[in-house]
Amino acid sequence: DRSCRFDASKVVCSVNGYKNIPYKDEVTQAQAVHDVGPVSVCIDAGHLSFQLYSSGVYYEPKCNPNAINHAVLAVGYGTEGGSDYWLVKNSWGTGWGDSGYIKVTR
C-alpha cells in the first residue's frame, strides 16, 4: 500500500454541492444546465460517426444506452433545423468536432 499523495496547496477547484437528475428527465437536466451550469453526462462514443463528427445535430441510430463509455459535459441546449439538441463539450480538444463541441439530438 502507498500513502496518500494529496497536496492541499495544489487544489485548483472544489465541489460545493451537486444535484441528482433522474434518468431520462430532460426537463430537469435543462433546468440544471440553465440554473447551475455544466452537467456531467455519459454517452455512447463508440461509433465512428461520433469520432468523426464535425457539425450539425448529431444522431446515431445505433446508439446504445447500455454501452455508455465516455464522460462529457452538457453545457447548453437549443434547436437547429427543427431538431432539439444538447450542446456538449468533449474532452478531446478543439481539433475534434465543432471546436471541441457537439450538438447531440435530444
Buried (B, 14 or more C-beta within 10 A) or exposed (E): EEEEEEEEEEEEEEEEEEEEBEEEEEEBBBBBBEEEEBBEBEBBBBBEEBEEBEEEBBEBEEBEEEEBEBEBBBBBBEEEEEBBBBBBBBEBEEEBBBEBBBBBEB
